Amino acid sequence: MRSPHVLWAVVPVVAFLSTPFLPFVNGPHLWFGIPSVLAWCLMWTAGTTASLALVEHFAHHTDDEDEDDHETLTAYEEAAA
């Protein structure tokens, strides 16, 4: 799959890998009552799900598999009759 929409999946990876280098994340801070690193990782875990959903939504799927299933089902119905 070579699509520009696959770049959406790169965003959370970069966010996770940059965690130790971001001073506003990697410090003695509390966000929502939990350590900032944990909140950051929880946020980007949800962001990973959202980005993969975007990639799946914009992916170009061919219907070749559906046609193969239909042909197999028709051959089976003919053999059963």
Secondary structure, DSSP 4 states (H G I P E B T S, - for coil): ---GGGGGGHHHHHHHHTGGG-TTTSSS-EETTEEHHHHHHHHHHHHHHHHHHHHHHH----SHHHHHHHHHHHHHHHHH-
